[in-house]
Amino acid sequence: MAHAPAHPPRYVPAQTNGGWGAVGLVIVLTIICIVATYTIYQRTYKHPTDPTWHAIGGAASKAPAH
């Protein structure tokens, strides 16, 4: 009697180490966001006691002469 042919193995091992490129991209984007936030903060922040902090037209500004 003839035997049935052997079946190939159906187990396919997972490739779990293939996401390092995406991880690197996320880390680089995170660093860029942190640097951009720090730079914007340093260039635009004014302490509330800074005389240039108050907006033009506020109560502390002089009324224009007519």
CHARMM internal coordinates of N, CA and C (Angstrom, degrees):
IC EDIT
DIST 1 N 1 CA 1.4180
DIST 1 CA 1 C 1.5245
ANGL 1 N 1 CA 1 C 109.25
DIST 1 C 2 N 1.3156
ANGL 1 CA 1 C 2 N 117.20
DIHE 1 N 1 CA 1 C 2 N 142.08
DIST 2 N 2 CA 1.4703
ANGL 1 C 2 N 2 CA 122.11
DIHE 1 CA 1 C 2 N 2 CA -177.85
DIST 2 CA 2 C 1.5177
ANGL 2 N 2 CA 2 C 110.02
DIHE 1 C 2 N 2 CA 2 C -83.61
DIST 2 C 3 N 1.2755
ANGL 2 CA 2 C 3 N 113.75
DIHE 2 N 2 CA 2 C 3 N 139.30
DIST 3 N 3 CA 1.4635
ANGL 2 C 3 N 3 CA 119.62
DIHE 2 CA 2 C 3 N 3 CA 177.87
DIST 3 CA 3 C 1.5292
ANGL 3 N 3 CA 3 C 109.94
DIHE 2 C 3 N 3 CA 3 C -87.66
DIST 3 C 4 N 1.3323
ANGL 3 CA 3 C 4 N 115.27
DIHE 3 N 3 CA 3 C 4 N 151.09
DIST 4 N 4 CA 1.4750
ANGL 3 C 4 N 4 CA 120.74
DIHE 3 CA 3 C 4 N 4 CA 176.85
DIST 4 CA 4 C 1.5255
ANGL 4 N 4 CA 4 C 108.45
DIHE 3 C 4 N 4 CA 4 C -69.50
DIST 4 C 5 N 1.3284
ANGL 4 CA 4 C 5 N 116.64
DIHE 4 N 4 CA 4 C 5 N 145.60
DIST 5 N 5 CA 1.4768
ANGL 4 C 5 N 5 CA 118.54
DIHE 4 CA 4 C 5 N 5 CA 179.48
DIST 5 CA 5 C 1.5418
ANGL 5 N 5 CA 5 C 110.50
DIHE 4 C 5 N 5 CA 5 C -64.53
DIST 5 C 6 N 1.2971
ANGL 5 CA 5 C 6 N 115.37
DIHE 5 N 5 CA 5 C 6 N 150.50
DIST 6 N 6 CA 1.4716
ANGL 5 C 6 N 6 CA 120.25
DIHE 5 CA 5 C 6 N 6 CA -179.40
DIST 6 CA 6 C 1.5255
ANGL 6 N 6 CA 6 C 109.69
DIHE 5 C 6 N 6 CA 6 C -69.09
DIST 6 C 7 N 1.2970
ANGL 6 CA 6 C 7 N 115.32
DIHE 6 N 6 CA 6 C 7 N 140.15
DIST 7 N 7 CA 1.4606
ANGL 6 C 7 N 7 CA 120.22
DIHE 6 CA 6 C 7 N 7 CA 179.10
DIST 7 CA 7 C 1.5278
ANGL 7 N 7 CA 7 C 109.86
DIHE 6 C 7 N 7 CA 7 C -85.27
DIST 7 C 8 N 1.3251
ANGL 7 CA 7 C 8 N 116.27
DIHE 7 N 7 CA 7 C 8 N 141.65
DIST 8 N 8 CA 1.4770
ANGL 7 C 8 N 8 CA 117.90
DIHE 7 CA 7 C 8 N 8 CA 176.19
DIST 8 CA 8 C 1.5364
ANGL 8 N 8 CA 8 C 109.01
DIHE 7 C 8 N 8 CA 8 C -71.11
DIST 8 C 9 N 1.2894
ANGL 8 CA 8 C 9 N 117.90
DIHE 8 N 8 CA 8 C 9 N 152.59
DIST 9 N 9 CA 1.4714
ANGL 8 C 9 N 9 CA 119.76
DIHE 8 CA 8 C 9 N 9 CA 179.55
DIST 9 CA 9 C 1.5331
ANGL 9 N 9 CA 9 C 110.29
DIHE 8 C 9 N 9 CA 9 C -64.44
DIST 9 C 10 N 1.3140
ANGL 9 CA 9 C 10 N 115.83
DIHE 9 N 9 CA 9 C 10 N 139.65
DIST 10 N 10 CA 1.4574
ANGL 9 C 10 N 10 CA 120.19
DIHE 9 CA 9 C 10 N 10 CA -177.73
DIST 10 CA 10 C 1.5233
ANGL 10 N 10 CA 10 C 112.52
DIHE 9 C 10 N 10 CA 10 C -98.56
DIST 10 C 11 N 1.2738
ANGL 10 CA 10 C 11 N 117.77
DIHE 10 N 10 CA 10 C 11 N -4.69
DIST 11 N 11 CA 1.4563
ANGL 10 C 11 N 11 CA 121.26
DIHE 10 CA 10 C 11 N 11 CA 179.74
DIST 11 CA 11 C 1.5236
ANGL 11 N 11 CA 11 C 109.66
DIHE 10 C 11 N 11 CA 11 C -75.51
DIST 11 C 12 N 1.3215
ANGL 11 CA 11 C 12 N 116.09
DIHE 11 N 11 CA 11 C 12 N 124.39
DIST 12 N 12 CA 1.4604
ANGL 11 C 12 N 12 CA 121.53
DIHE 11 CA 11 C 12 N 12 CA 176.73
DIST 12 CA 12 C 1.5263
ANGL 12 N 12 CA 12 C 107.00
DIHE 11 C 12 N 12 CA 12 C -116.57
DIST 12 C 13 N 1.3116
ANGL 12 CA 12 C 13 N 117.89
DIHE 12 N 12 CA 12 C 13 N 114.55
DIST 13 N 13 CA 1.4639
ANGL 12 C 13 N 13 CA 119.21
DIHE 12 CA 12 C 13 N 13 CA -177.75
DIST 13 CA 13 C 1.5357
ANGL 13 N 13 CA 13 C 111.35
DIHE 12 C 13 N 13 CA 13 C -65.76
DIST 13 C 14 N 1.3192
ANGL 13 CA 13 C 14 N 115.82
DIHE 13 N 13 CA 13 C 14 N 140.36
DIST 14 N 14 CA 1.4599
ANGL 13 C 14 N 14 CA 121.30
DIHE 13 CA 13 C 14 N 14 CA -179.73
DIST 14 CA 14 C 1.5151
ANGL 14 N 14 CA 14 C 110.62
DIHE 13 C 14 N 14 CA 14 C -74.97
DIST 14 C 15 N 1.3234
ANGL 14 CA 14 C 15 N 115.64
DIHE 14 N 14 CA 14 C 15 N 144.67
DIST 15 N 15 CA 1.4592
ANGL 14 C 15 N 15 CA 120.52
DIHE 14 CA 14 C 15 N 15 CA 174.99
DIST 15 CA 15 C 1.5305
ANGL 15 N 15 CA 15 C 106.82
DIHE 14 C 15 N 15 CA 15 C -100.39
DIST 15 C 16 N 1.3103
ANGL 15 CA 15 C 16 N 116.14
DIHE 15 N 15 CA 15 C 16 N 94.74
DIST 16 N 16 CA 1.4599
ANGL 15 C 16 N 16 CA 121.10
DIHE 15 CA 15 C 16 N 16 CA -173.48
DIST 16 CA 16 C 1.5229
ANGL 16 N 16 CA 16 C 113.80
DIHE 15 C 16 N 16 CA 16 C -95.42
DIST 16 C 17 N 1.3025
ANGL 16 CA 16 C 17 N 118.91
DIHE 16 N 16 CA 16 C 17 N -1.87
DIST 17 N 17 CA 1.4602
ANGL 16 C 17 N 17 CA 121.16
DIHE 16 CA 16 C 17 N 17 CA -178.22
DIST 17 CA 17 C 1.5191
ANGL 17 N 17 CA 17 C 111.98
DIHE 16 C 17 N 17 CA 17 C -107.84
DIST 17 C 18 N 1.3234
ANGL 17 CA 17 C 18 N 118.32
DIHE 17 N 17 CA 17 C 18 N 22.88
DIST 18 N 18 CA 1.4532
ANGL 17 C 18 N 18 CA 120.65
DIHE 17 CA 17 C 18 N 18 CA -175.60
DIST 18 CA 18 C 1.5137
ANGL 18 N 18 CA 18 C 114.89
DIHE 17 C 18 N 18 CA 18 C -94.30
DIST 18 C 19 N 1.3385
ANGL 18 CA 18 C 19 N 120.46
DIHE 18 N 18 CA 18 C 19 N 2.71
DIST 19 N 19 CA 1.4528
ANGL 18 C 19 N 19 CA 121.64
DIHE 18 CA 18 C 19 N 19 CA -174.94
DIST 19 CA 19 C 1.5130
ANGL 19 N 19 CA 19 C 115.43
DIHE 18 C 19 N 19 CA 19 C -101.05
DIST 19 C 20 N 1.3142
ANGL 19 CA 19 C 20 N 118.62
DIHE 19 N 19 CA 19 C 20 N 13.26
DIST 20 N 20 CA 1.4627
ANGL 19 C 20 N 20 CA 120.71
DIHE 19 CA 19 C 20 N 20 CA -176.40
DIST 20 CA 20 C 1.5183
ANGL 20 N 20 CA 20 C 112.38
DIHE 19 C 20 N 20 CA 20 C -68.34
DIST 20 C 21 N 1.2987
ANGL 20 CA 20 C 21 N 118.57
DIHE 20 N 20 CA 20 C 21 N -28.67
DIST 21 N 21 CA 1.4705
ANGL 20 C 21 N 21 CA 120.48
DIHE 20 CA 20 C 21 N 21 CA 176.65
DIST 21 CA 21 C 1.5196
ANGL 21 N 21 CA 21 C 111.17
DIHE 20 C 21 N 21 CA 21 C -65.48
DIST 21 C 22 N 1.3238
ANGL 21 CA 21 C 22 N 116.65
DIHE 21 N 21 CA 21 C 22 N -42.94
DIST 22 N 22 CA 1.4648
ANGL 21 C 22 N 22 CA 120.82
DIHE 21 CA 21 C 22 N 22 CA 178.16
DIST 22 CA 22 C 1.5244
ANGL 22 N 22 CA 22 C 110.71
DIHE 21 C 22 N 22 CA 22 C -66.10
DIST 22 C 23 N 1.3133
ANGL 22 CA 22 C 23 N 117.65
DIHE 22 N 22 CA 22 C 23 N -39.13
DIST 23 N 23 CA 1.4661
ANGL 22 C 23 N 23 CA 121.26
DIHE 22 CA 22 C 23 N 23 CA 177.78
DIST 23 CA 23 C 1.5254
ANGL 23 N 23 CA 23 C 109.88
DIHE 22 C 23 N 23 CA 23 C -63.07
DIST 23 C 24 N 1.3039
ANGL 23 CA 23 C 24 N 116.80
DIHE 23 N 23 CA 23 C 24 N -43.38
DIST 24 N 24 CA 1.4664
ANGL 23 C 24 N 24 CA 120.61
DIHE 23 CA 23 C 24 N 24 CA 178.43
DIST 24 CA 24 C 1.5199
ANGL 24 N 24 CA 24 C 111.83
DIHE 23 C 24 N 24 CA 24 C -61.95
DIST 24 C 25 N 1.3234
ANGL 24 CA 24 C 25 N 116.70
DIHE 24 N 24 CA 24 C 25 N -41.37
DIST 25 N 25 CA 1.4635
ANGL 24 C 25 N 25 CA 120.92
DIHE 24 CA 24 C 25 N 25 CA 178.51
DIST 25 CA 25 C 1.5265
ANGL 25 N 25 CA 25 C 111.25
DIHE 24 C 25 N 25 CA 25 C -62.89
DIST 25 C 26 N 1.3154
ANGL 25 CA 25 C 26 N 117.32
DIHE 25 N 25 CA 25 C 26 N -43.16
DIST 26 N 26 CA 1.4675
ANGL 25 C 26 N 26 CA 121.19
DIHE 25 CA 25 C 26 N 26 CA 178.94
DIST 26 CA 26 C 1.5298
ANGL 26 N 26 CA 26 C 110.62
DIHE 25 C 26 N 26 CA 26 C -63.72
DIST 26 C 27 N 1.3093
ANGL 26 CA 26 C 27 N 117.33
DIHE 26 N 26 CA 26 C 27 N -40.58
DIST 27 N 27 CA 1.4679
ANGL 26 C 27 N 27 CA 120.51
DIHE 26 CA 26 C 27 N 27 CA 179.44
DIST 27 CA 27 C 1.5267
ANGL 27 N 27 CA 27 C 110.66
DIHE 26 C 27 N 27 CA 27 C -65.50
DIST 27 C 28 N 1.3258
ANGL 27 CA 27 C 28 N 117.24
DIHE 27 N 27 CA 27 C 28 N -43.12
DIST 28 N 28 CA 1.4661
ANGL 27 C 28 N 28 CA 120.82
DIHE 27 CA 27 C 28 N 28 CA 178.61
DIST 28 CA 28 C 1.5293
ANGL 28 N 28 CA 28 C 110.67
DIHE 27 C 28 N 28 CA 28 C -63.29
DIST 28 C 29 N 1.3293
ANGL 28 CA 28 C 29 N 117.73
DIHE 28 N 28 CA 28 C 29 N -43.53
DIST 29 N 29 CA 1.4611
ANGL 28 C 29 N 29 CA 120.58
DIHE 28 CA 28 C 29 N 29 CA 178.57
DIST 29 CA 29 C 1.5334
ANGL 29 N 29 CA 29 C 111.06
DIHE 28 C 29 N 29 CA 29 C -64.42
DIST 29 C 30 N 1.3194
ANGL 29 CA 29 C 30 N 117.51
DIHE 29 N 29 CA 29 C 30 N -37.06
DIST 30 N 30 CA 1.4584
ANGL 29 C 30 N 30 CA 121.16
DIHE 29 CA 29 C 30 N 30 CA 177.45
DIST 30 CA 30 C 1.5231
ANGL 30 N 30 CA 30 C 110.81
DIHE 29 C 30 N 30 CA 30 C -63.62
DIST 30 C 31 N 1.3048
ANGL 30 CA 30 C 31 N 117.22
DIHE 30 N 30 CA 30 C 31 N -43.84
DIST 31 N 31 CA 1.4642
ANGL 30 C 31 N 31 CA 121.13
DIHE 30 CA 30 C 31 N 31 CA 179.01
DIST 31 CA 31 C 1.5283
ANGL 31 N 31 CA 31 C 110.33
DIHE 30 C 31 N 31 CA 31 C -63.94
DIST 31 C 32 N 1.3255
ANGL 31 CA 31 C 32 N 117.60
DIHE 31 N 31 CA 31 C 32 N -41.26
DIST 32 N 32 CA 1.4641
ANGL 31 C 32 N 32 CA 121.29
DIHE 31 CA 31 C 32 N 32 CA 177.82
DIST 32 CA 32 C 1.5260
ANGL 32 N 32 CA 32 C 110.50
DIHE 31 C 32 N 32 CA 32 C -61.67
DIST 32 C 33 N 1.3236
ANGL 32 CA 32 C 33 N 117.58
DIHE 32 N 32 CA 32 C 33 N -42.39
DIST 33 N 33 CA 1.4718
ANGL 32 C 33 N 33 CA 121.00
DIHE 32 CA 32 C 33 N 33 CA 179.02
DIST 33 CA 33 C 1.5214
ANGL 33 N 33 CA 33 C 111.45
DIHE 32 C 33 N 33 CA 33 C -64.83
DIST 33 C 34 N 1.3184
ANGL 33 CA 33 C 34 N 117.83
DIHE 33 N 33 CA 33 C 34 N -40.37
DIST 34 N 34 CA 1.4632
ANGL 33 C 34 N 34 CA 121.08
DIHE 33 CA 33 C 34 N 34 CA 179.16
DIST 34 CA 34 C 1.5265
ANGL 34 N 34 CA 34 C 110.42
DIHE 33 C 34 N 34 CA 34 C -64.62
DIST 34 C 35 N 1.3241
ANGL 34 CA 34 C 35 N 117.33
DIHE 34 N 34 CA 34 C 35 N -44.86
DIST 35 N 35 CA 1.4646
ANGL 34 C 35 N 35 CA 121.23
DIHE 34 CA 34 C 35 N 35 CA -179.83
DIST 35 CA 35 C 1.5309
ANGL 35 N 35 CA 35 C 110.09
DIHE 34 C 35 N 35 CA 35 C -64.77
DIST 35 C 36 N 1.3268
ANGL 35 CA 35 C 36 N 117.94
DIHE 35 N 35 CA 35 C 36 N -42.31
DIST 36 N 36 CA 1.4624
ANGL 35 C 36 N 36 CA 120.97
DIHE 35 CA 35 C 36 N 36 CA 179.42
DIST 36 CA 36 C 1.5227
ANGL 36 N 36 CA 36 C 110.92
DIHE 35 C 36 N 36 CA 36 C -63.95
DIST 36 C 37 N 1.3216
ANGL 36 CA 36 C 37 N 117.55
DIHE 36 N 36 CA 36 C 37 N -42.73
DIST 37 N 37 CA 1.4601
ANGL 36 C 37 N 37 CA 121.03
DIHE 36 CA 36 C 37 N 37 CA 178.86
DIST 37 CA 37 C 1.5198
ANGL 37 N 37 CA 37 C 111.15
DIHE 36 C 37 N 37 CA 37 C -62.72
DIST 37 C 38 N 1.3084
ANGL 37 CA 37 C 38 N 117.80
DIHE 37 N 37 CA 37 C 38 N -45.03
DIST 38 N 38 CA 1.4545
ANGL 37 C 38 N 38 CA 121.93
DIHE 37 CA 37 C 38 N 38 CA 179.61
DIST 38 CA 38 C 1.5274
ANGL 38 N 38 CA 38 C 110.93
DIHE 37 C 38 N 38 CA 38 C -63.15
DIST 38 C 39 N 1.3250
ANGL 38 CA 38 C 39 N 117.16
DIHE 38 N 38 CA 38 C 39 N -42.33
DIST 39 N 39 CA 1.4618
ANGL 38 C 39 N 39 CA 121.49
DIHE 38 CA 38 C 39 N 39 CA -179.45
DIST 39 CA 39 C 1.5271
ANGL 39 N 39 CA 39 C 110.92
DIHE 38 C 39 N 39 CA 39 C -64.76
DIST 39 C 40 N 1.3223
ANGL 39 CA 39 C 40 N 117.46
DIHE 39 N 39 CA 39 C 40 N -46.36
DIST 40 N 40 CA 1.4657
ANGL 39 C 40 N 40 CA 120.70
DIHE 39 CA 39 C 40 N 40 CA 178.45
DIST 40 CA 40 C 1.5175
ANGL 40 N 40 CA 40 C 110.24
DIHE 39 C 40 N 40 CA 40 C -61.80
DIST 40 C 41 N 1.3160
ANGL 40 CA 40 C 41 N 117.88
DIHE 40 N 40 CA 40 C 41 N -42.05
DIST 41 N 41 CA 1.4587
ANGL 40 C 41 N 41 CA 122.05
DIHE 40 CA 40 C 41 N 41 CA 179.05
DIST 41 CA 41 C 1.5238
ANGL 41 N 41 CA 41 C 110.67
DIHE 40 C 41 N 41 CA 41 C -60.60
DIST 41 C 42 N 1.3258
ANGL 41 CA 41 C 42 N 117.29
DIHE 41 N 41 CA 41 C 42 N -46.89
DIST 42 N 42 CA 1.4624
ANGL 41 C 42 N 42 CA 121.13
DIHE 41 CA 41 C 42 N 42 CA -177.53
DIST 42 CA 42 C 1.5279
ANGL 42 N 42 CA 42 C 111.74
DIHE 41 C 42 N 42 CA 42 C -65.34
DIST 42 C 43 N 1.3137
ANGL 42 CA 42 C 43 N 117.79
DIHE 42 N 42 CA 42 C 43 N -33.94
DIST 43 N 43 CA 1.4669
ANGL 42 C 43 N 43 CA 120.69
DIHE 42 CA 42 C 43 N 43 CA -176.95
DIST 43 CA 43 C 1.5209
ANGL 43 N 43 CA 43 C 113.45
DIHE 42 C 43 N 43 CA 43 C -84.13
DIST 43 C 44 N 1.3205
ANGL 43 CA 43 C 44 N 118.76
DIHE 43 N 43 CA 43 C 44 N -21.34
DIST 44 N 44 CA 1.4578
ANGL 43 C 44 N 44 CA 119.97
DIHE 43 CA 43 C 44 N 44 CA -172.93
DIST 44 CA 44 C 1.5189
ANGL 44 N 44 CA 44 C 114.78
DIHE 43 C 44 N 44 CA 44 C -116.79
DIST 44 C 45 N 1.3029
ANGL 44 CA 44 C 45 N 119.99
DIHE 44 N 44 CA 44 C 45 N -16.40
DIST 45 N 45 CA 1.4634
ANGL 44 C 45 N 45 CA 120.87
DIHE 44 CA 44 C 45 N 45 CA -175.49
DIST 45 CA 45 C 1.5189
ANGL 45 N 45 CA 45 C 110.35
DIHE 44 C 45 N 45 CA 45 C -74.17
DIST 45 C 46 N 1.3333
ANGL 45 CA 45 C 46 N 115.86
DIHE 45 N 45 CA 45 C 46 N 134.25
DIST 46 N 46 CA 1.4522
ANGL 45 C 46 N 46 CA 122.12
DIHE 45 CA 45 C 46 N 46 CA 172.69
DIST 46 CA 46 C 1.5159
ANGL 46 N 46 CA 46 C 107.43
DIHE 45 C 46 N 46 CA 46 C -128.49
DIST 46 C 47 N 1.3083
ANGL 46 CA 46 C 47 N 115.46
DIHE 46 N 46 CA 46 C 47 N 130.62
DIST 47 N 47 CA 1.4540
ANGL 46 C 47 N 47 CA 120.66
DIHE 46 CA 46 C 47 N 47 CA 179.03
DIST 47 CA 47 C 1.5283
ANGL 47 N 47 CA 47 C 108.95
DIHE 46 C 47 N 47 CA 47 C -65.59
DIST 47 C 48 N 1.3305
ANGL 47 CA 47 C 48 N 117.90
DIHE 47 N 47 CA 47 C 48 N 145.53
DIST 48 N 48 CA 1.4653
ANGL 47 C 48 N 48 CA 119.98
DIHE 47 CA 47 C 48 N 48 CA -178.66
DIST 48 CA 48 C 1.5304
ANGL 48 N 48 CA 48 C 114.49
DIHE 47 C 48 N 48 CA 48 C -59.57
DIST 48 C 49 N 1.3216
ANGL 48 CA 48 C 49 N 118.96
DIHE 48 N 48 CA 48 C 49 N -20.37
DIST 49 N 49 CA 1.4635
ANGL 48 C 49 N 49 CA 120.12
DIHE 48 CA 48 C 49 N 49 CA 177.43
DIST 49 CA 49 C 1.5221
ANGL 49 N 49 CA 49 C 112.38
DIHE 48 C 49 N 49 CA 49 C -88.54
DIST 49 C 50 N 1.3166
ANGL 49 CA 49 C 50 N 117.77
DIHE 49 N 49 CA 49 C 50 N -2.67
DIST 50 N 50 CA 1.4597
ANGL 49 C 50 N 50 CA 122.02
DIHE 49 CA 49 C 50 N 50 CA 177.42
DIST 50 CA 50 C 1.5283
ANGL 50 N 50 CA 50 C 108.89
DIHE 49 C 50 N 50 CA 50 C -72.15
DIST 50 C 51 N 1.3475
ANGL 50 CA 50 C 51 N 118.62
DIHE 50 N 50 CA 50 C 51 N 126.99
DIST 51 N 51 CA 1.4606
ANGL 50 C 51 N 51 CA 119.41
DIHE 50 CA 50 C 51 N 51 CA -177.84
DIST 51 CA 51 C 1.5219
ANGL 51 N 51 CA 51 C 113.94
DIHE 50 C 51 N 51 CA 51 C -63.16
DIST 51 C 52 N 1.3107
ANGL 51 CA 51 C 52 N 118.58
DIHE 51 N 51 CA 51 C 52 N -23.80
DIST 52 N 52 CA 1.4716
ANGL 51 C 52 N 52 CA 119.89
DIHE 51 CA 51 C 52 N 52 CA 178.96
DIST 52 CA 52 C 1.5177
ANGL 52 N 52 CA 52 C 112.21
DIHE 51 C 52 N 52 CA 52 C -85.04
DIST 52 C 53 N 1.3248
ANGL 52 CA 52 C 53 N 117.29
DIHE 52 N 52 CA 52 C 53 N 0.28
DIST 53 N 53 CA 1.4593
ANGL 52 C 53 N 53 CA 121.07
DIHE 52 CA 52 C 53 N 53 CA -178.90
DIST 53 CA 53 C 1.5134
ANGL 53 N 53 CA 53 C 112.21
DIHE 52 C 53 N 53 CA 53 C -71.99
DIST 53 C 54 N 1.3214
ANGL 53 CA 53 C 54 N 117.27
DIHE 53 N 53 CA 53 C 54 N -34.63
DIST 54 N 54 CA 1.4612
ANGL 53 C 54 N 54 CA 121.37
DIHE 53 CA 53 C 54 N 54 CA -175.54
DIST 54 CA 54 C 1.5247
ANGL 54 N 54 CA 54 C 110.79
DIHE 53 C 54 N 54 CA 54 C -69.76
DIST 54 C 55 N 1.3035
ANGL 54 CA 54 C 55 N 115.32
DIHE 54 N 54 CA 54 C 55 N 142.55
DIST 55 N 55 CA 1.4542
ANGL 54 C 55 N 55 CA 121.02
DIHE 54 CA 54 C 55 N 55 CA -177.13
DIST 55 CA 55 C 1.5243
ANGL 55 N 55 CA 55 C 110.79
DIHE 54 C 55 N 55 CA 55 C -74.90
DIST 55 C 56 N 1.3139
ANGL 55 CA 55 C 56 N 115.17
DIHE 55 N 55 CA 55 C 56 N 151.88
DIST 56 N 56 CA 1.4609
ANGL 55 C 56 N 56 CA 120.41
DIHE 55 CA 55 C 56 N 56 CA 175.38
DIST 56 CA 56 C 1.5174
ANGL 56 N 56 CA 56 C 107.85
DIHE 55 C 56 N 56 CA 56 C -68.48
DIST 56 C 57 N 1.3144
ANGL 56 CA 56 C 57 N 116.23
DIHE 56 N 56 CA 56 C 57 N 135.59
DIST 57 N 57 CA 1.4496
ANGL 56 C 57 N 57 CA 120.49
DIHE 56 CA 56 C 57 N 57 CA -179.05
DIST 57 CA 57 C 1.5089
ANGL 57 N 57 CA 57 C 112.70
DIHE 56 C 57 N 57 CA 57 C 92.86
DIST 57 C 58 N 1.3222
ANGL 57 CA 57 C 58 N 117.84
DIHE 57 N 57 CA 57 C 58 N -0.35
DIST 58 N 58 CA 1.4574
ANGL 57 C 58 N 58 CA 121.21
DIHE 57 CA 57 C 58 N 58 CA 178.30
DIST 58 CA 58 C 1.5172
ANGL 58 N 58 CA 58 C 110.53
DIHE 57 C 58 N 58 CA 58 C -75.56
DIST 58 C 59 N 1.3046
ANGL 58 CA 58 C 59 N 117.24
DIHE 58 N 58 CA 58 C 59 N 178.87
DIST 59 N 59 CA 1.4625
ANGL 58 C 59 N 59 CA 121.99
DIHE 58 CA 58 C 59 N 59 CA -177.59
DIST 59 CA 59 C 1.5261
ANGL 59 N 59 CA 59 C 111.58
DIHE 58 C 59 N 59 CA 59 C -65.01
DIST 59 C 60 N 1.2963
ANGL 59 CA 59 C 60 N 118.97
DIHE 59 N 59 CA 59 C 60 N -26.55
DIST 60 N 60 CA 1.4664
ANGL 59 C 60 N 60 CA 121.54
DIHE 59 CA 59 C 60 N 60 CA -177.40
DIST 60 CA 60 C 1.5252
ANGL 60 N 60 CA 60 C 111.98
DIHE 59 C 60 N 60 CA 60 C -80.64
DIST 60 C 61 N 1.3175
ANGL 60 CA 60 C 61 N 119.16
DIHE 60 N 60 CA 60 C 61 N -14.74
DIST 61 N 61 CA 1.4657
ANGL 60 C 61 N 61 CA 120.48
DIHE 60 CA 60 C 61 N 61 CA -178.11
DIST 61 CA 61 C 1.5202
ANGL 61 N 61 CA 61 C 110.71
DIHE 60 C 61 N 61 CA 61 C -84.39
DIST 61 C 62 N 1.3148
ANGL 61 CA 61 C 62 N 115.64
DIHE 61 N 61 CA 61 C 62 N 154.16
DIST 62 N 62 CA 1.4615
ANGL 61 C 62 N 62 CA 121.28
DIHE 61 CA 61 C 62 N 62 CA 179.64
DIST 62 CA 62 C 1.5200
ANGL 62 N 62 CA 62 C 110.25
DIHE 61 C 62 N 62 CA 62 C -77.66
DIST 62 C 63 N 1.3166
ANGL 62 CA 62 C 63 N 115.94
DIHE 62 N 62 CA 62 C 63 N 148.19
DIST 63 N 63 CA 1.4583
ANGL 62 C 63 N 63 CA 120.88
DIHE 62 CA 62 C 63 N 63 CA 175.90
DIST 63 CA 63 C 1.5314
ANGL 63 N 63 CA 63 C 108.39
DIHE 62 C 63 N 63 CA 63 C -76.91
DIST 63 C 64 N 1.3312
ANGL 63 CA 63 C 64 N 118.66
DIHE 63 N 63 CA 63 C 64 N 141.49
DIST 64 N 64 CA 1.4558
ANGL 63 C 64 N 64 CA 120.28
DIHE 63 CA 63 C 64 N 64 CA 179.93
DIST 64 CA 64 C 1.5351
ANGL 64 N 64 CA 64 C 110.71
DIHE 63 C 64 N 64 CA 64 C -67.56
DIST 64 C 65 N 1.3240
ANGL 64 CA 64 C 65 N 115.83
DIHE 64 N 64 CA 64 C 65 N 144.85
DIST 65 N 65 CA 1.4798
ANGL 64 C 65 N 65 CA 120.87
DIHE 64 CA 64 C 65 N 65 CA 179.45
DIST 65 CA 65 C 1.5221
ANGL 65 N 65 CA 65 C 108.96
DIHE 64 C 65 N 65 CA 65 C -77.55
DIST 65 C 66 N 1.3343
ANGL 65 CA 65 C 66 N 116.36
DIHE 65 N 65 CA 65 C 66 N 138.54
DIST 66 N 66 CA 1.4799
ANGL 65 C 66 N 66 CA 120.58
DIHE 65 CA 65 C 66 N 66 CA -179.58
DIST 66 CA 66 C 1.4687
ANGL 66 N 66 CA 66 C 109.97
DIHE 65 C 66 N 66 CA 66 C -103.05
END
COOR INIT
IC SEED 1 N 1 CA 1 C
IC BUILD
